[in-house]
Amino acid sequence: MRKLVFGAALLAVAFVGCSAFISASLSAARDAKAATFSERFAPALKSAPTSG
């Protein structure tokens, strides 16, 4: 009986965690703006070695 209670509690905690993660992911995706090419690759272009 104790195993059943702990299993149910663990399942409830896992469900709440997954639900919160999915909700946060969806809201972040909704609020994110589309980045332009230069905004997306600016850090990589700054650190790229230049020949000269």
Backbone as JSON Lines, residues from 0, in Angstrom:
{"i":0,"aa":"M","n":[0.83,-1.2,0.0],"ca":[0.0,0.0,0.0],"c":[0.87,1.26,0.0]}
{"i":1,"aa":"R","n":[1.97,1.2,0.77],"ca":[2.87,2.34,0.84],"c":[3.5,2.6,-0.53]}
{"i":2,"aa":"K","n":[3.82,1.51,-1.24],"ca":[4.4,1.65,-2.58],"c":[3.44,2.36,-3.53]}
{"i":3,"aa":"L","n":[2.17,2.04,-3.41],"ca":[1.15,2.65,-4.26],"c":[1.04,4.14,-3.99]}
{"i":4,"aa":"V","n":[1.09,4.54,-2.72],"ca":[0.99,5.95,-2.37],"c":[2.2,6.72,-2.89]}
{"i":5,"aa":"F","n":[3.39,6.16,-2.68],"ca":[4.6,6.83,-3.16],"c":[4.63,6.89,-4.69]}
{"i":6,"aa":"G","n":[4.16,5.85,-5.34],"ca":[4.1,5.84,-6.8],"c":[3.15,6.9,-7.33]}
{"i":7,"aa":"A","n":[2.0,7.02,-6.67],"ca":[1.03,8.04,-7.09],"c":[1.57,9.44,-6.86]}
{"i":8,"aa":"A","n":[2.26,9.65,-5.73],"ca":[2.85,10.96,-5.46],"c":[3.94,11.29,-6.47]}
{"i":9,"aa":"L","n":[4.76,10.32,-6.8],"ca":[5.83,10.53,-7.79],"c":[5.24,10.84,-9.16]}
{"i":10,"aa":"L","n":[4.19,10.14,-9.52],"ca":[3.54,10.38,-10.8],"c":[2.92,11.77,-10.85]}
{"i":11,"aa":"A","n":[2.33,12.22,-9.74],"ca":[1.75,13.56,-9.69],"c":[2.81,14.63,-9.82]}
{"i":12,"aa":"V","n":[3.94,14.46,-9.14],"ca":[5.04,15.43,-9.23],"c":[5.6,15.46,-10.65]}
{"i":13,"aa":"A","n":[5.76,14.31,-11.27],"ca":[6.26,14.26,-12.65],"c":[5.29,14.94,-13.61]}
{"i":14,"aa":"F","n":[4.0,14.73,-13.41],"ca":[3.01,15.35,-14.28],"c":[3.04,16.87,-14.15]}
{"i":15,"aa":"V","n":[3.14,17.36,-12.92],"ca":[3.19,18.81,-12.7],"c":[4.46,19.39,-13.32]}
{"i":16,"aa":"G","n":[5.58,18.7,-13.18],"ca":[6.84,19.17,-13.77],"c":[6.77,19.23,-15.29]}
{"i":17,"aa":"C","n":[6.25,18.19,-15.89],"ca":[6.12,18.17,-17.36],"c":[5.17,19.25,-17.84]}
{"i":18,"aa":"S","n":[4.09,19.42,-17.12],"ca":[3.11,20.44,-17.5],"c":[3.72,21.83,-17.41]}
{"i":19,"aa":"A","n":[4.48,22.1,-16.36],"ca":[5.12,23.41,-16.21],"c":[6.16,23.63,-17.3]}
{"i":20,"aa":"F","n":[6.92,22.59,-17.63],"ca":[7.95,22.71,-18.67],"c":[7.31,22.98,-20.03]}
{"i":21,"aa":"I","n":[6.25,22.28,-20.35],"ca":[5.59,22.49,-21.64],"c":[4.96,23.87,-21.7]}
{"i":22,"aa":"S","n":[4.36,24.31,-20.61],"ca":[3.75,25.64,-20.58],"c":[4.8,26.73,-20.75]}
{"i":23,"aa":"A","n":[5.93,26.58,-20.07],"ca":[7.01,27.57,-20.2],"c":[7.58,27.58,-21.61]}
{"i":24,"aa":"S","n":[7.72,26.42,-22.2],"ca":[8.25,26.34,-23.56],"c":[7.3,27.01,-24.55]}
{"i":25,"aa":"L","n":[6.01,26.76,-24.4],"ca":[5.04,27.36,-25.32],"c":[4.99,28.88,-25.17]}
{"i":26,"aa":"S","n":[5.05,29.37,-23.94],"ca":[5.0,30.82,-23.76],"c":[6.27,31.47,-24.25]}
{"i":27,"aa":"A","n":[7.41,30.82,-24.09],"ca":[8.66,31.37,-24.61],"c":[8.65,31.4,-26.13]}
{"i":28,"aa":"A","n":[8.12,30.37,-26.75],"ca":[8.04,30.33,-28.2],"c":[7.07,31.38,-28.72]}
{"i":29,"aa":"R","n":[6.01,31.63,-27.99],"ca":[5.03,32.62,-28.41],"c":[5.58,34.03,-28.28]}
{"i":30,"aa":"D","n":[6.37,34.28,-27.24],"ca":[6.89,35.62,-27.0],"c":[8.16,35.93,-27.77]}
{"i":31,"aa":"A","n":[8.8,34.92,-28.31],"ca":[10.06,35.14,-29.02],"c":[9.81,35.82,-30.36]}
{"i":32,"aa":"K","n":[10.68,36.75,-30.69],"ca":[10.56,37.39,-32.0],"c":[11.51,36.71,-32.97]}
{"i":33,"aa":"A","n":[11.18,36.76,-34.22],"ca":[12.03,36.15,-35.22],"c":[13.31,36.95,-35.35]}
{"i":34,"aa":"A","n":[14.43,36.28,-35.23],"ca":[15.73,36.96,-35.33],"c":[16.15,37.04,-36.79]}
{"i":35,"aa":"T","n":[16.77,38.15,-37.13],"ca":[17.3,38.29,-38.48],"c":[18.6,37.49,-38.57]}
{"i":36,"aa":"F","n":[19.11,37.35,-39.76],"ca":[20.35,36.6,-39.96],"c":[21.49,37.23,-39.16]}
{"i":37,"aa":"S","n":[21.62,38.54,-39.22],"ca":[22.73,39.19,-38.53],"c":[22.58,39.09,-37.01]}
{"i":38,"aa":"E","n":[21.36,39.14,-36.49],"ca":[21.16,38.98,-35.05],"c":[21.48,37.56,-34.59]}
{"i":39,"aa":"R","n":[21.12,36.6,-35.41],"ca":[21.32,35.21,-35.02],"c":[22.79,34.82,-35.06]}
{"i":40,"aa":"F","n":[23.53,35.3,-36.05],"ca":[24.91,34.85,-36.22],"c":[25.95,35.89,-35.81]}
{"i":41,"aa":"A","n":[25.53,36.98,-35.19],"ca":[26.48,38.02,-34.77],"c":[27.53,37.48,-33.79]}
{"i":42,"aa":"P","n":[27.17,36.7,-32.77],"ca":[28.21,36.19,-31.86],"c":[29.23,35.3,-32.57]}
{"i":43,"aa":"A","n":[28.79,34.49,-33.51],"ca":[29.72,33.62,-34.22],"c":[30.6,34.43,-35.16]}
{"i":44,"aa":"L","n":[30.04,35.45,-35.76],"ca":[30.83,36.25,-36.68],"c":[31.86,37.12,-35.94]}
{"i":45,"aa":"K","n":[31.53,37.55,-34.72],"ca":[32.49,38.34,-33.95],"c":[33.69,37.5,-33.52]}
{"i":46,"aa":"S","n":[33.45,36.24,-33.19],"ca":[34.55,35.4,-32.7],"c":[35.3,34.7,-33.82]}
{"i":47,"aa":"A","n":[34.84,34.82,-35.05],"ca":[35.52,34.18,-36.16],"c":[36.83,34.89,-36.46]}
{"i":48,"aa":"P","n":[37.9,34.14,-36.67],"ca":[39.19,34.8,-36.96],"c":[39.16,35.46,-38.34]}
{"i":49,"aa":"T","n":[39.76,36.59,-38.41],"ca":[39.83,37.31,-39.69],"c":[41.25,37.24,-40.22]}
{"i":50,"aa":"S","n":[41.36,37.07,-41.5],"ca":[42.69,37.03,-42.09],"c":[43.08,38.45,-42.5]}
{"i":51,"aa":"G","n":[44.28,38.84,-42.13],"ca":[44.62,40.19,-42.5],"c":[45.87,40.66,-42.0]}
